[in-house]
């Protein structure tokens, strides 16, 4: 009977969490469900970090004057090394995942103008066009500015931190300067095999030229953000 109550309680809690994640927004608009697994990982990392602090504090208090003993050393090793390590890994993973969100880019005042342009219904820039029509479902900034894969992700983070340091040190002059030329093969990740792209006569042979670095999408199309030369949307 007790097992049944536990299972029932688990189901009720799971349903409540799922309902909260998939619930309708107050304004009547649909928003994509939150990543509740990510939320649980964040909570678990916090619990483990607090557990490590509690274990260290308890060991110092309970083994006062006997910290050189085997038991105290084992407990301190667990509290200092073993328990915090997975919490650190999970926190890093959560941080990298959250940095893909538009809200993360919008938290930097240098990027707010770009995010505002992307969300502007009247903007004619490519970023606004893609956002308005949801050509990219989520992580819009990340999808267009980061190569897929581990090394592309790390490269983007290092580049982003250099922008943060430039702004903090006052060396940026309020401008965002790309470190390298944009890799237009990122555009082909979505457009390269779409029927709308392929049937355009002007795109004949363009894929090979873009991959080879001999052509850029912005030679014909508007640039990514406001204030750039305008062109025809794809």
C-alpha positions, 0 to 999 in steps of 0.5 A, spaced: 500 500 500 505 504 501 509 503 495 502 504 491 502 511 495 509 513 493 508 511 486 501 515 485 505 521 489 510 521 483 505 521 478 502 527 481 508 530 481 510 529 474 504 531 472 504 537 475 511 539 473 509 537 466 503 541 466 507 547 468 512 546 463 507 545 457 501 550 460 498 555 456 501 562 457 497 568 460 497 572 453 494 566 449 500 565 445 504 559 444 511 558 447 515 552 446 515 548 452 521 549 457 527 544 457 525 541 464 530 536 464 535 542 464 531 545 470 532 538 474 540 538 472 540 545 475 537 543 481 541 537 482 547 541 481 545 546 486 543 540 491 550 537 490 554 543 491 550 544 498 551 537 500 559 538 499 559 544 503 554 541 508 559 535 508 565 539 509 562 543 515 560 537 518 566 534 518 570 540 521 565 540 526 565 533 528 572 531 527 575 537 531 582 536 533 582 529 529 582 532 522 588 528 521 585 521 522 583 516 516 575 517 517 576 525 517 580 525 511 576 521 507 570 525 508 574 531 507 576 528 500 569 526 498 566 533 500 572 537 497 573 533 490 568 527 489 561 531 490 563 538 487 566 535 481 559 532 478 556 538 480 561 542 476 560 538 470 553 539 470 553 547 472 558 547 466 553 543 461 547 548 463 551 554 462 553 552 455 546 550 454 543 556 456 548 561 453 545 559 446 538 562 448 536 569 445 535 572 452 543 570 454 545 574 448 540 580 450 543 580 456 549 584 453 547 591 452 552 591 446 548 585 443 541 588 445 540 593 438 541 586 434 536 582 438 531 588 438 532 588 430 531 581 430 525 581 433 522 588 430 516 586 425 518 591 420 525 590 419 528 587 413 534 584 415 535 577 414 535 575 422 528 579 422 526 575 416 528 568 419 525 570 426 519 573 424 517 566 419 520 561 424 525 559 419 529 557 425 525 554 431 529 556 437 536 558 439 536 563 433 543 567 434 546 561 436 544 557 430 547 562 425 553 564 429 556 558 431 558 552 427 555 545 429 560 541 433 564 541 439 570 545 437 565 550 433 561 551 440 568 552 444 570 557 438 564 561 439 565 562 447 572 564 446 570 569 441 564 571 446 569 572 452 573 576 448 568 581 446 566 581 454 573 583 456 574 588 450 567 592 453 569 591 460 576 594 459 573 599 454 577 597 448 571 595 444 569 602 442 562 600 443 562 596 437 562 588 435 568 586 431 568 579 428 574 576 429 574 572 423 570 572 416 563 569 417 562 562 414 557 562 410 556 554 410 552 555 416 547 558 412 547 551 407 546 547 414 538 549 413 538 552 406 543 547 402 538 542 401 531 545 401 527 545 395 525 553 395 533 554 395 534 548 390 529 551 385 532 558 384 536 558 378 541 563 381 543 558 386 545 553 380 552 551 382 552 556 388 553 551 393 560 548 391 562 556 390 560 557 398 563 551 400 570 553 397 570 560 399 569 563 393 562 566 394 558 569 400 551 569 401 551 576 402 553 578 395 546 577 393 542 577 400 541 582 405 546 582 411 544 579 417 542 585 421 539 592 421 544 598 418 547 593 413 545 594 405 539 591 403 537 585 398 532 580 396 530 575 401 531 568 400 
